[in-house]
Amino acid sequence: MPESTSSAAASSDGRPGVLPDYPHLDHLRRQARELHRALKRGDAAALQRAATYRVDVGASLAQAQLVLARGYGFASWPTLVEEVERRRARAADDAGFIATWLTWAIGQGYRRPRPERAWALAQTRAMAQRDAALVLALACGELATVQRLLPPSQVHEPLPPLAAPPIAIAAFSGLGHIAACREGLRATVRWLLAQGADANAKLRVPGADHPLPVLYGATAHTGDGEVVSALLAAGADPNDNESLYHATEQADRSIIAALVQAGARWTGTNALFRQLDHDDLLGLQQALALGADANELSPTTGTRPLHHALMRGRGLSFVQALVSAGADPAARDSHGLTVAWHAERVGRTDVVTWLAASGHAVPARDLRSRFLAACAAADECSARAALVKHPGLLTQLEPMELRLLPEQAQRGQSASVRLMLALGWPVSVPGPWEASALNQAAFRGDAEMVALLLEHGARWSERNGYGGNALGSCLHAGVNEAVPGGDYAAVLRLLLDAGAPVPRPDPDWPDALATAAEQAAA
């Protein structure tokens, strides 16, 4: 619908303005940028408008956004953005609303569900069209509405817009994370199964490469052990090559227990390796107690759990837990490399010492190996001593050895990265997922490391194995896979200052990330 542009954000005396009936976020962002520029140049009317909020010529874009939001009668810019989304969603017809709403309720491609946003929007309207109303009720766990609209004889019939069986909408719903919906979703899934719904049905999530089983949806999207148990009791296949792997990512640890009890096999799924991607010792101990093979050889990485744990930055307690569960500390990976070699490679001197005390010391090493070990452990004295003995050593390292820089960046080992850069390490060499150290640090939201790498010549345009660059690594992780503690807005500002093009925010962006982009565009 056309956007009304007749209303100002506030009158000259500061009274709230009226938000247009069909507001557009781009228009409001443009207003905020214009106000920001006016404040910076000392425009009298803009300063008078902002004076109530103690904002002056030193205002940031975030402050200008606050002034604009308050001018429309909203407490904050995010509150205004949410209202814009609600109004535009209400303006769509039922089919259009549901098509957009499902991307928040069940996710889209790499984007996870946005349950809070989906739940808030679900409260804004009643559906007149039957299919749309049924989809909304299924995803929100409104069992009474589902029973009214869905005859038991139709539980297998696909629903638009995703051609999805009803059980898939309920099982994939991220609204299982909303307390008000959780019990209703559980009851809805149980009722659908009781009516004969297929516990092995699949759904093609928008943006996904292939259809995914509903058990995966209950595991990775709804994340609810009771829904998973209900599907398993109804015959869902626990060995779908998806669910056990993604169960290791969930806070509800009853999911893993239910899958294993139903016959899920660890071997060949990489689930234990995925568990080791997380700094979660209790989760590892549970997986081992449930039968995960501490000596499994990964078919994709050619490593065993002990090797993988060290490569992912796990410490001595993880190594000890694996060994206690039967892992062989003398085991070699598919390249013939020992656990002690991996420990030295990642700079875990405590693990190297513990292994040596158990009879698994690192074999006698040449100067090059000692140099790499010193770099990994951030042992500057030993590293520089090696270079004194062999000044050209750094230029003679093999590609696999040069990967140490991006590998340590991926593990967040700042001291090691700082030392290697100081020694003259090539800054853009590719590492895991063919990505440079800058890509790795940007993905982690590690602003300090990003700044360090840029100071040493890293470029925002360095590519990664997915066809993107460091800017894309920052944005993808910041929106979809944020590392706890990561400051993606700070990383974005650093990359923009380094010449990256200003990206256009979309409604799914966290507010801090969107604000950083808006500030750069102002």
Backbone torsions as a table, in degrees:
resi	resn	phi	psi	omega
1	MET	NA	152.6	179.8
2	PRO	-67.8	149.1	-177.5
3	GLU	-91.8	133.0	174.4
4	SER	-75.1	134.4	179.9
5	THR	-121.7	17.1	-173.2
6	SER	-85.6	-17.5	-174.5
7	SER	-94.9	135.3	173.1
8	ALA	-88.9	160.6	-179.2
9	ALA	-68.4	-31.4	179.0
10	ALA	-162.0	153.3	175.9
11	SER	-78.0	170.0	-176.5
12	SER	-64.2	-22.8	178.5
13	ASP	-92.0	9.9	172.8
14	GLY	90.3	0.0	178.9
15	ARG	-70.4	146.6	-176.7
16	PRO	-59.4	143.1	173.0
17	GLY	-86.7	-174.6	-178.8
18	VAL	-115.3	124.8	178.6
19	LEU	-68.2	135.5	178.9
20	PRO	-56.5	154.4	179.1
21	ASP	-61.4	-35.4	-178.4
22	TYR	-124.5	70.9	-175.8
23	PRO	-70.6	154.9	176.7
24	HIS	-124.5	132.1	-175.4
25	LEU	-62.3	-37.4	179.0
26	ASP	-61.1	-39.0	179.5
27	HIS	-65.4	-41.7	179.2
28	LEU	-67.6	-39.0	176.4
29	ARG	-62.4	-39.4	177.9
30	ARG	-63.9	-41.2	176.3
31	GLN	-59.6	-42.7	-179.5
32	ALA	-64.0	-40.9	178.3
33	ARG	-64.8	-40.8	178.9
34	GLU	-64.4	-41.0	177.5
35	LEU	-64.5	-41.1	179.2
36	HIS	-60.1	-45.4	179.2
37	ARG	-64.5	-38.9	179.4
38	ALA	-65.0	-40.2	178.1
39	LEU	-65.1	-40.1	-177.7
40	LYS	-66.2	-32.1	180.0
41	ARG	-91.0	2.8	174.9
42	GLY	79.7	25.4	178.9
43	ASP	-58.4	127.4	-172.7
44	ALA	-62.4	-43.1	-178.1
45	ALA	-66.0	-40.0	178.9
46	ALA	-65.6	-41.7	179.6
47	LEU	-64.7	-38.7	177.5
48	GLN	-65.0	-40.0	179.8
49	ARG	-64.0	-33.9	-175.8
50	ALA	-93.8	-9.7	-172.8
51	ALA	-59.7	-35.4	-179.1
52	THR	-57.6	-29.0	-175.3
53	TYR	-102.0	13.8	178.1
54	ARG	58.0	40.1	178.3
55	VAL	-110.8	134.1	-177.3
56	ASP	-132.3	-155.8	-174.4
57	VAL	-65.4	-16.0	177.5
58	GLY	-88.5	15.3	-173.2
59	ALA	-63.6	143.3	170.3
60	SER	-87.8	168.4	176.3
61	LEU	-62.2	-37.9	178.6
62	ALA	-59.4	-38.7	177.9
63	GLN	-68.3	-38.8	176.6
64	ALA	-63.4	-38.8	176.5
65	GLN	-62.5	-39.9	177.8
66	LEU	-62.4	-45.4	179.1
67	VAL	-59.0	-44.4	-180.0
68	LEU	-61.7	-46.5	-179.5
69	ALA	-61.0	-45.5	179.3
70	ARG	-63.5	-33.9	178.2
71	GLY	-63.8	-26.8	176.0
72	TYR	-92.7	1.4	176.8
73	GLY	91.9	18.6	-179.3
74	PHE	-110.6	149.9	-174.0
75	ALA	-70.8	-28.5	-175.8
76	SER	-154.4	166.5	176.4
77	TRP	-63.4	-46.2	177.4
78	PRO	-58.1	-36.4	178.2
79	THR	-64.4	-40.2	176.6
80	LEU	-63.5	-44.0	179.3
81	VAL	-59.7	-43.1	178.8
82	GLU	-61.7	-39.5	179.7
83	GLU	-67.3	-37.5	176.7
84	VAL	-60.1	-46.1	179.8
85	GLU	-62.1	-41.7	179.4
86	ARG	-62.4	-45.1	-177.5
87	ARG	-66.1	-41.7	-179.1
88	ARG	-70.0	-33.5	175.8
89	ALA	-66.5	-41.3	179.0
90	ARG	-64.4	-29.9	-177.5
91	ALA	-73.4	-20.8	179.8
92	ALA	-75.7	158.5	173.6
93	ASP	-74.0	173.6	-174.5
94	ASP	-58.1	-44.7	-177.7
95	ALA	-65.0	-42.7	178.9
96	GLY	-65.4	-39.7	178.5
97	PHE	-61.8	-48.3	-176.8
98	ILE	-64.6	-39.9	-179.9
99	ALA	-59.7	-41.4	177.4
100	THR	-74.9	-42.6	-174.8
101	TRP	-63.2	-35.9	-179.0
102	LEU	-63.8	-30.0	178.3
103	THR	-65.4	-25.6	175.6
104	TRP	-86.8	-33.6	-175.7
105	ALA	-76.2	-38.0	-176.6
106	ILE	-120.1	-5.8	-179.9
107	GLY	94.6	175.8	-178.7
108	GLN	-154.2	117.7	-179.0
109	GLY	57.7	-125.7	178.5
110	TYR	-77.5	-11.7	-174.8
111	ARG	-81.2	127.0	-178.9
112	ARG	-76.2	163.4	176.1
113	PRO	-58.6	151.7	174.2
114	ARG	-115.6	76.0	-169.9
115	PRO	-61.9	-37.5	-179.2
116	GLU	-63.6	-43.7	179.2
117	ARG	-66.7	-42.3	-179.8
118	ALA	-62.2	-43.8	-178.8
119	TRP	-64.9	-41.9	179.4
120	ALA	-62.8	-43.0	-179.5
121	LEU	-70.2	-30.9	179.9
122	ALA	-63.3	-23.2	-179.1
123	GLN	-82.3	-5.7	-169.6
124	THR	-88.1	-11.8	-176.5
125	ARG	-157.5	157.4	171.8
126	ALA	-104.9	139.6	-176.4
127	MET	-89.2	130.2	176.3
128	ALA	-88.6	-31.3	-176.3
129	GLN	-84.2	131.6	-170.9
130	ARG	-59.4	-49.3	-176.7
131	ASP	-63.0	-41.0	179.5
132	ALA	-64.6	-42.6	179.3
133	ALA	-64.0	-37.2	-179.9
134	LEU	-68.5	-43.5	178.1
135	VAL	-60.4	-44.6	178.9
136	LEU	-60.6	-44.8	-179.2
137	ALA	-65.7	-39.4	178.6
138	LEU	-62.1	-45.3	-176.6
139	ALA	-74.6	-24.1	179.9
140	CYS	-95.5	-5.4	-179.9
141	GLY	72.9	35.3	178.1
142	GLU	-92.7	82.9	-170.2
143	LEU	-61.0	-41.9	-177.5
144	ALA	-59.5	-40.4	178.6
145	THR	-68.8	-40.4	177.3
146	VAL	-59.5	-46.3	-179.1
147	GLN	-64.6	-32.8	-179.8
148	ARG	-72.7	-36.7	-173.1
149	LEU	-95.4	-17.2	-172.7
150	LEU	-119.7	101.0	174.5
151	PRO	-62.7	140.8	-179.9
152	PRO	-51.8	-29.8	-179.6
153	SER	-69.6	-10.9	-176.2
154	GLN	-111.1	15.2	-176.2
155	VAL	-67.4	-13.6	178.6
156	HIS	-98.4	-7.7	-173.7
157	GLU	-77.7	129.9	-178.5
158	PRO	-68.1	148.6	-179.2
159	LEU	-114.0	141.5	175.2
160	PRO	-74.2	158.5	6.5
161	PRO	-93.1	0.9	-174.4
162	LEU	-103.6	5.5	-174.7
163	ALA	51.4	46.1	-171.9
164	ALA	-103.6	135.4	171.6
165	PRO	-64.9	146.0	-176.9
166	PRO	-51.7	-39.0	-178.4
167	ILE	-61.3	-32.1	-178.9
168	ALA	-69.8	-39.7	179.0
169	ILE	-60.8	-44.4	-178.9
170	ALA	-69.9	-43.3	-175.1
171	ALA	-71.2	-28.7	-179.8
172	PHE	-89.4	-3.4	-171.5
173	SER	-69.8	122.8	174.9
174	GLY	-70.2	-9.2	179.5
175	LEU	-70.3	-4.0	170.2
176	GLY	-61.9	-17.1	176.8
177	HIS	-84.6	-5.2	178.3
178	ILE	-96.0	123.5	-175.0
179	ALA	-56.2	-37.8	-177.2
180	ALA	-68.4	-18.3	-176.8
181	CYS	-106.1	-18.0	-166.4
182	ARG	-59.3	-53.3	-178.1
183	GLU	-64.6	-37.7	178.5
184	GLY	-64.3	-38.8	177.0
185	LEU	-65.1	-41.7	178.0
186	ARG	-60.0	-45.7	-179.2
187	ALA	-66.1	-37.0	-179.9
188	THR	-65.2	-45.0	178.7
189	VAL	-61.9	-44.8	-179.6
190	ARG	-62.3	-40.5	-179.6
191	TRP	-66.3	-43.6	179.2
192	LEU	-61.3	-42.2	178.5
193	LEU	-64.9	-38.3	179.0
194	ALA	-65.1	-25.8	178.4
195	GLN	-87.7	3.5	176.7
196	GLY	101.3	10.0	178.0
197	ALA	-59.5	147.2	-176.1
198	ASP	-81.3	114.4	-179.6
199	ALA	-69.9	-8.6	177.5
200	ASN	-111.5	18.3	176.4
201	ALA	-63.9	161.7	-179.0
202	LYS	-128.7	160.9	179.4
203	LEU	-137.0	135.3	171.8
204	ARG	-92.5	100.8	177.5
205	VAL	-67.2	137.1	179.2
206	PRO	-52.2	128.8	179.5
207	GLY	90.4	-10.6	179.6
208	ALA	-81.3	154.5	-176.8
209	ASP	-75.9	-28.2	-175.7
210	HIS	-154.9	162.2	179.0
211	PRO	-62.3	146.7	-177.5
212	LEU	-121.3	143.5	-176.7
213	PRO	-70.3	153.0	-178.3
214	VAL	-65.7	-26.6	176.5
215	LEU	-63.7	-39.9	174.0
216	TYR	-61.0	-43.2	179.5
217	GLY	-59.1	-45.0	179.4
218	ALA	-65.4	-31.0	-180.0
219	THR	-77.8	-53.8	-168.9
220	ALA	-91.9	-27.4	-177.2
221	HIS	-101.2	-55.9	178.0
222	THR	-74.9	-37.5	176.2
223	GLY	62.4	41.3	-173.7
224	ASP	-125.4	121.7	-177.4
225	GLY	-63.5	-33.5	-179.2
226	GLU	-70.1	-38.8	177.1
227	VAL	-66.4	-42.4	177.1
228	VAL	-59.3	-45.7	-179.2
229	SER	-63.3	-38.6	178.6
230	ALA	-63.7	-42.3	178.8
231	LEU	-66.0	-41.7	178.9
232	LEU	-63.8	-41.3	179.0
233	ALA	-63.6	-26.5	179.5
234	ALA	-90.6	6.1	173.8
235	GLY	105.1	10.9	177.8
236	ALA	-61.9	140.3	-178.0
237	ASP	-78.7	113.8	-179.3
238	PRO	-71.8	-15.1	-179.6
239	ASN	-102.8	60.6	-178.8
240	ASP	-95.3	6.4	178.8
241	ASN	64.7	20.0	178.7
242	GLU	-135.0	-49.2	-164.5
243	SER	-67.2	-46.4	-177.6
244	LEU	-63.5	-41.6	178.5
245	TYR	-56.7	-49.6	-176.3
246	HIS	-78.7	-17.5	175.7
247	ALA	-63.6	-28.5	179.5
248	THR	-67.1	-14.9	-179.2
249	GLU	-89.6	-7.6	-169.4
250	GLN	-95.2	147.4	176.8
251	ALA	-70.7	-31.7	179.7
252	ASP	-79.7	98.0	-175.0
253	ARG	-77.7	-6.1	175.1
254	SER	-68.1	-18.9	-179.2
255	ILE	-64.5	-47.0	179.0
256	ILE	-60.6	-44.7	-178.8
257	ALA	-60.6	-42.2	-179.7
258	ALA	-65.5	-42.0	-179.4
259	LEU	-63.4	-44.9	-179.1
260	VAL	-66.7	-41.2	178.6
261	GLN	-61.2	-31.0	179.7
262	ALA	-83.6	-1.2	175.6
263	GLY	109.7	10.7	178.7
264	ALA	-63.1	135.0	-179.7
265	ARG	-100.4	134.9	179.2
266	TRP	-75.4	-43.9	-171.9
267	THR	-61.5	131.4	176.8
268	GLY	88.9	-6.4	-178.3
269	THR	-97.6	-14.4	-172.6
270	ASN	64.8	14.6	-177.2
271	ALA	-64.4	-41.5	178.5
272	LEU	-64.8	-37.0	178.5
273	PHE	-66.7	-37.8	175.9
274	ARG	-65.0	-38.2	176.7
275	GLN	-58.8	-39.0	-178.9
276	LEU	-74.1	-11.2	172.9
277	ASP	-68.3	-17.9	-176.8
278	HIS	-104.5	142.2	178.0
279	ASP	-82.2	70.2	-171.2
280	ASP	-137.5	89.6	-176.7
281	LEU	-66.9	-39.7	179.1
282	LEU	-63.9	-38.6	177.1
283	GLY	-63.3	-40.8	177.0
284	LEU	-63.2	-44.6	-179.4
285	GLN	-62.2	-37.8	176.9
286	GLN	-64.6	-45.2	-179.4
287	ALA	-60.1	-42.6	179.4
288	LEU	-66.3	-39.4	178.6
289	ALA	-66.2	-25.5	-179.9
290	LEU	-90.9	10.5	171.0
291	GLY	102.6	6.4	176.0
292	ALA	-60.7	138.9	-176.1
293	ASP	-82.8	110.2	-177.5
294	ALA	-68.6	-7.7	178.7
295	ASN	-113.7	9.4	-175.8
296	GLU	-58.8	139.4	174.3
297	LEU	-97.6	118.5	-178.2
298	SER	-66.6	130.0	179.1
299	PRO	-72.1	-16.1	-177.3
300	THR	-101.0	-34.7	-176.6
301	THR	-105.4	-15.2	-178.8
302	GLY	69.7	20.6	178.7
303	THR	-117.2	163.6	173.0
304	ARG	-105.0	165.4	-175.5
305	PRO	-53.0	-38.7	178.5
306	LEU	-62.3	-43.3	178.9
307	HIS	-64.4	-45.9	-176.4
308	HIS	-64.1	-40.7	179.6
309	ALA	-56.7	-45.0	-179.2
310	LEU	-69.4	-40.7	179.3
311	MET	-62.2	-29.7	-179.4
312	ARG	-92.0	9.2	174.3
313	GLY	85.7	12.8	177.8
314	ARG	-75.9	153.5	-172.4
315	GLY	-102.1	-164.5	-173.3
316	LEU	-60.7	-39.1	-177.9
317	SER	-61.8	-33.5	177.6
318	PHE	-70.7	-42.6	177.8
319	VAL	-60.4	-44.2	-179.8
320	GLN	-64.9	-38.4	178.5
321	ALA	-63.9	-41.9	179.1
322	LEU	-66.0	-43.2	179.3
323	VAL	-64.6	-39.9	177.6
324	SER	-62.2	-27.7	179.3
325	ALA	-90.0	7.7	174.8
326	GLY	109.3	-0.5	179.0
327	ALA	-63.5	139.0	-177.7
328	ASP	-88.7	112.0	-179.0
329	PRO	-67.3	-11.3	177.1
330	ALA	-94.4	-0.2	-175.3
331	ALA	-64.9	147.6	177.6
332	ARG	-112.3	152.8	175.3
333	ASP	-83.6	-176.1	-174.9
334	SER	-67.8	-11.9	176.1
335	HIS	-96.2	2.9	179.9
336	GLY	83.1	14.5	-176.2
337	LEU	-93.6	139.1	-175.4
338	THR	-85.5	168.4	175.1
339	VAL	-62.8	-42.2	179.4
340	ALA	-61.3	-38.5	176.8
341	TRP	-60.6	-46.1	179.8
342	HIS	-63.0	-41.0	179.8
343	ALA	-61.0	-43.1	178.0
344	GLU	-67.2	-38.2	-178.3
345	ARG	-60.8	-35.0	-177.9
346	VAL	-96.7	4.2	176.3
347	GLY	80.0	20.1	-180.0
348	ARG	-89.4	81.2	-178.3
349	THR	-65.4	-28.2	178.1
350	ASP	-66.7	-38.5	178.1
351	VAL	-70.1	-41.3	177.9
352	VAL	-57.8	-44.6	-179.7
353	THR	-64.8	-42.5	-179.0
354	TRP	-65.6	-42.1	178.4
355	LEU	-65.1	-40.8	179.6
356	ALA	-62.0	-38.7	178.7
357	ALA	-66.1	-21.5	178.5
358	SER	-95.3	6.1	178.4
359	GLY	91.2	18.4	-177.5
360	HIS	-125.2	55.8	-178.8
361	ALA	-73.1	158.2	173.0
362	VAL	-69.0	132.2	179.0
363	PRO	-60.9	164.8	177.0
364	ALA	-51.7	134.4	-172.1
365	ARG	-115.4	152.2	174.1
366	ASP	-85.3	178.3	-176.5
367	LEU	-60.5	-39.7	-179.0
368	ARG	-62.7	-44.9	180.0
369	SER	-63.5	-39.7	179.2
370	ARG	-66.3	-35.5	178.2
371	PHE	-64.6	-46.6	179.3
372	LEU	-62.9	-40.9	179.0
373	ALA	-63.5	-40.0	179.2
374	ALA	-65.7	-40.6	178.0
375	CYS	-62.8	-43.8	-179.1
376	ALA	-63.2	-37.4	-178.1
377	ALA	-87.6	3.6	-177.7
378	ALA	58.4	36.5	178.4
379	ASP	-92.6	88.1	-172.9
380	GLU	-64.1	-41.2	-177.6
381	CYS	-59.7	-47.7	-178.8
382	SER	-67.6	-38.2	-179.6
383	ALA	-65.1	-45.0	-179.1
384	ARG	-69.9	-33.1	176.8
385	ALA	-63.4	-38.0	177.7
386	ALA	-64.9	-38.1	180.0
387	LEU	-72.1	-30.2	175.2
388	VAL	-64.4	-41.6	178.7
389	LYS	-69.5	-32.1	-176.4
390	HIS	-140.6	82.4	-173.5
391	PRO	-57.8	-28.8	-178.5
392	GLY	-92.4	12.7	-172.7
393	LEU	-60.2	-43.6	-174.9
394	LEU	-62.2	-35.2	-178.3
395	THR	-76.8	-10.2	-177.7
396	GLN	-101.5	2.2	-178.8
397	LEU	-68.6	143.6	177.8
398	GLU	-77.4	160.1	178.8
399	PRO	-52.9	-40.8	179.7
400	MET	-64.5	-31.1	178.9
401	GLU	-77.0	-36.4	178.7
402	LEU	-66.8	-20.9	177.3
403	ARG	-61.8	-13.0	-177.4
404	LEU	-56.9	-35.9	-179.3
405	LEU	-63.2	-56.6	178.7
406	PRO	-65.2	-29.5	177.2
407	GLU	-64.8	-44.8	178.8
408	GLN	-68.6	-31.5	174.8
409	ALA	-65.4	-41.6	178.1
410	GLN	-61.9	-35.4	179.9
411	ARG	-82.4	-3.9	178.9
412	GLY	75.4	23.3	-177.9
413	GLN	-86.0	82.2	-172.0
414	SER	-63.2	-43.1	-177.1
415	ALA	-63.3	-40.3	178.4
416	SER	-64.8	-45.5	179.2
417	VAL	-61.9	-43.6	-179.4
418	ARG	-60.3	-42.3	179.6
419	LEU	-64.7	-46.6	-178.2
420	MET	-61.3	-40.6	178.0
421	LEU	-64.8	-40.5	179.2
422	ALA	-63.7	-29.6	179.7
423	LEU	-81.8	-8.1	178.5
424	GLY	98.8	21.6	-179.9
425	TRP	-60.3	138.6	175.4
426	PRO	-58.5	125.9	-167.6
427	VAL	-81.6	-23.5	-171.3
428	SER	-105.6	12.4	-178.0
429	VAL	-62.2	142.3	-179.4
430	PRO	-79.6	151.4	177.7
431	GLY	-135.5	-135.0	178.3
432	PRO	-54.1	143.8	-170.1
433	TRP	42.4	36.7	175.8
434	GLU	53.7	33.4	-175.7
435	ALA	-113.2	145.0	179.4
436	SER	-73.3	171.4	177.4
437	ALA	-60.3	-35.0	179.4
438	LEU	-65.8	-41.7	175.4
439	ASN	-59.6	-43.3	-178.4
440	GLN	-63.4	-46.1	-178.8
441	ALA	-67.0	-38.3	178.5
442	ALA	-64.7	-40.0	178.8
443	PHE	-62.9	-35.5	179.5
444	ARG	-77.8	-12.1	-174.6
445	GLY	70.1	28.6	-176.0
446	ASP	-90.5	89.1	-174.2
447	ALA	-64.6	-38.2	-180.0
448	GLU	-62.7	-44.0	179.8
449	MET	-70.1	-38.1	176.9
450	VAL	-58.8	-46.7	179.1
451	ALA	-60.1	-42.3	179.5
452	LEU	-61.5	-46.0	-178.7
453	LEU	-65.6	-40.6	177.8
454	LEU	-63.4	-38.7	177.9
455	GLU	-61.1	-27.8	-178.1
456	HIS	-100.0	19.8	170.1
457	GLY	99.9	2.7	176.9
458	ALA	-64.5	151.4	-178.0
459	ARG	-121.3	141.2	-178.3
460	TRP	-60.0	-24.9	-174.5
461	SER	-84.8	2.0	178.9
462	GLU	-58.6	133.0	-171.6
463	ARG	-84.9	161.1	170.2
464	ASN	-124.4	173.3	-173.7
465	GLY	-69.5	-6.7	178.9
466	TYR	-98.7	8.4	178.3
467	GLY	88.3	0.2	179.9
468	GLY	-100.3	-166.0	179.1
469	ASN	-136.4	-173.3	-175.6
470	ALA	-62.9	-34.4	176.3
471	LEU	-62.6	-44.6	178.2
472	GLY	-64.8	-36.5	178.1
473	SER	-61.2	-42.6	178.3
474	CYS	-63.2	-48.1	-174.9
475	LEU	-69.3	-42.2	-179.7
476	HIS	-61.4	-49.4	-178.3
477	ALA	-67.4	-41.5	-177.4
478	GLY	-62.3	-30.9	-179.0
479	VAL	-91.8	-38.0	-168.3
480	ASN	-115.6	-30.8	-173.0
481	GLU	-138.9	48.4	-174.8
482	ALA	-59.7	130.9	175.2
483	VAL	-78.9	131.2	-179.6
484	PRO	-52.8	131.2	179.9
485	GLY	88.7	-8.0	-179.0
486	GLY	-71.1	141.5	178.0
487	ASP	-110.9	85.1	-173.4
488	TYR	-74.5	-28.7	176.3
489	ALA	-65.8	-41.3	178.4
490	ALA	-65.5	-40.7	177.7
491	VAL	-63.2	-43.3	179.4
492	LEU	-59.5	-44.1	179.3
493	ARG	-61.2	-40.7	178.9
494	LEU	-63.4	-42.7	-179.2
495	LEU	-67.9	-38.2	177.4
496	LEU	-66.2	-40.6	176.8
497	ASP	-63.0	-26.5	179.5
498	ALA	-86.1	5.4	174.1
499	GLY	109.1	-0.5	178.5
500	ALA	-65.5	145.6	178.6
501	PRO	-68.1	146.1	-179.0
502	VAL	-70.9	119.3	179.6
503	PRO	-79.0	157.9	177.5
504	ARG	-94.0	117.7	-178.8
505	PRO	-64.2	153.4	171.6
506	ASP	-121.5	169.1	-172.9
507	PRO	-62.1	-18.0	-178.8
508	ASP	-83.3	-8.2	-177.5
509	TRP	-69.1	141.6	168.9
510	PRO	-58.6	149.4	-173.2
511	ASP	-60.1	-40.2	-177.1
512	ALA	-63.7	-38.4	179.7
513	LEU	-68.7	-43.5	178.7
514	ALA	-63.1	-40.5	179.9
515	THR	-63.5	-40.9	178.5
516	ALA	-60.5	-41.7	178.2
517	ALA	-67.7	-39.9	179.0
518	GLU	-64.0	-40.9	179.6
519	GLN	-62.5	-38.6	-179.8
520	ALA	-69.5	-31.2	-178.4
521	ALA	-80.9	-17.2	-175.1
522	ALA	-69.4	NA	NA
